[in-house]
Amino acid sequence: TTKQLQATAAVAHACSSILDPEALVAEVVNQIQREFAGMGVYYVGVFLLDAEMEGGGKRTALLKAATGSIGRRLLDQGYEVALDGLSAVGRCITQQQSIVASSKSASGASDGSLLEGARAGATLPLRSRGRVLGALSVQSTQEGVFGEEVVGVLEAMADQVAVALDNARLFAQTGAALKEVQDAQRRYLEQAWKEFLSTSPVTTVEY
């Protein structure tokens, strides 16, 4: 629909214009919540693995950005989810596939897939370059809103976010590496001048 295309364009713009990972996820969750508010979406959260977790370290995903009062409360708690089968986020990341939950389903009310007040939820993997970076969680107060078409749109958004996050990380790493090289070069030049001046004091200046 036109509304979904507008939502995709808004998220794409954020992904293409923001290079700071924290600012990016904060903008994305707010954009998605705003664009899908008409479908009862009141909470959007982004869970991320850090580099150590991606490499097989601590098996949890940390909530990095979220909307609404529930989101603020969870962020203040430093909320994280174990990568197991006990939650939609855990299953989504480990199985690398989208999870749709409903309050009418047997599992939706008992496995932590739905937050307080939610009647439907969709959790989508953040995939980039063959890796899963985390998950996007979207919760709605309306039953049955996450049909195949809507989930497809959200998956496309999740992929955009993942690629943008990957690019932002690479940009930050490149910037840090460049700064290290510049610092090393400056230290080398300073040391070289000190050694030169200590061994060959300048007594005259010639043009």
N, C-alpha and C positions, 0 to 999 in steps of 0.2 A: 504494500500500500504506500501512498504518498508519505504518510507519517513515518513509516519504517524507513523509507529512503532518506527522509530528512534526518532521522536519528543516526543512520549509518554515515551520512555526510558530516554530521556534527562531530561524531567520534573520530572519523577519518581526519578532519581538520585538526582536532586536538593532537592526534597521533603524529601528524606531520609538522606541527609547529612547536611542540614542547620537547625539550631534550633532557630536562631534569626528571628522573624516574618518579620521585615522590610527587612532584607537581603534576606529572602526567596521570598517574593513577587517581589522584584526587579530582582532577578535572573530568576524567572519564566516568567515574562512578556518578558524579553529579549530572553529567550530560545524559547518561542512560536513564537515571531515575527521573529526570525532567521529561525526557522524550517519551517514556513509557508510563508516565503517571496516569494517563487516561485508561490504562489497563490495570490500575490498582497497584502498580509497582511502588512500594514505599521504602524499600531497602535494596541497595546494591553494594556489594563488597568485593574487594580484590584481595586474594590470598597469594602470597609469593613465597617461593623457596629461595633461600640465599645460596651463594656459590657453594658453601660447604654442604648444604642439604642436597643440592643437585649432584654433588660428587659422592653421595652415599653417606653423608654424616647424619646429624640429628634428623629423624624422620618426622618432621612436623612442617606445617605451613602457617605462616604468620599473617594475620590480617593487617594490611598496610593502608587501606583506605576504605571508608564506608560512609553511607548516608543515613540521615535521620538520627533520632535520639538513641535508638538501639545501636546504631553504628558507632556513635560517639562513646557510648558506654563500653562497648566491646573494645574499641581502640584504647580507651583509658585503662582497661584491664590487661592490655597486651595479649589479646585473645589469639590463640593458636590452636590448630587442629592436627591431631595425629593422622599420619598417612596409613590408615587402615580401612576396614570395611564398615566401620561404625558410624560414619557420617558421609553425607553426599560429597563434601569437599575431598575427603580422604579417598573415596572410591573414584571420584572424577579424575584425580591426579594419578593415582596408581593404575587405573584402568585406561587412562587417556581417552575418555569418552564422556559425553554429556549425560547428566543425570537429571531427570524431571521427576518431581515429587508432587503429590497431591494429598490434601487432608482426608480425602475419601479412600486413599490407598491404605493397606494394612501397615506399610512401613513408614509412610510419611509422617505419622504422628509419633513414632517411637524411636526413630534412628537419628534424630537431630537434624534432619534435612530441612525442616521448616522452623522458622523463628516464631516468636510469640506474635500472634495476630495474623500469621500467614496462612493462606489456604492453598497456595501453589508456589512452587519454587523450581528454578532451573539453575544448574551448576555446570559451567562449561570450562573445559581445559584451555589454558593459555599456552599455545604451542608455537614454537619458532625454531626453524632449522633442525627439525627432528627431535627437539627437546621440549619437555613440559616445564614451564617456568612457574606455574601456579594455577589458580582457578578464579573464575568470575562467578559470583553468586548473586542471583536476582530473585527477589521474593515479592509476591503479590497477595493482596487481600481478596482477589477474585479467583474463584475456582475455574480450572480448565483454560486459563489464558495462554498457557505455553504449548500451543499446538506446533505441528511440524514446521510451518512457515515461520512462526515467530522464533522458534529455537534455531532455525537456519540463519535468521538475521543476527541473532545474538552470537552464534558461533562465528559468523563472519567478523563481528565486532571484536570478539575475543582474540581471533587471529591477528587482527590489526593491532590490538593493544600489545599482544605478545611480541610481534615484530618490532613495534616502536620501542618497547622496553629493552629488547635485545640491542637495538641500535643505540639507545641512550646509554646503555652500559658500555658498549664498545667505544662510544664517543668519550665517555668519562675515563675509560681505561687509556685511550689514546692521549687524552689531555694530560693525564697523570704521568704517562711515560714520557711525553714531550717535556713536561716540567722537570722531570728527573734528569733528562739529558741536558737541558738548559742550565740547571743548577750545577751539574757536574762540570760542564764547560766553563762556567763562571769561576768555580773553585780552581779549576786547572789554570785558567788565565791569571787569576790572582796569585797563585803559588808561583807560576812561571815568572811573573813580574817581580815578585819578592826576591826570588833566586837571582834574577838578572841584576837587579839593583844592588843586591848585597855583594855581588862579585865584580860588577862593573859600574862603579859610581859615575854619574854624569858630572863632568866638570865644565864642559863647554857645550854650546849649542850651535850647530852649523846649518845653514840653509843651502 
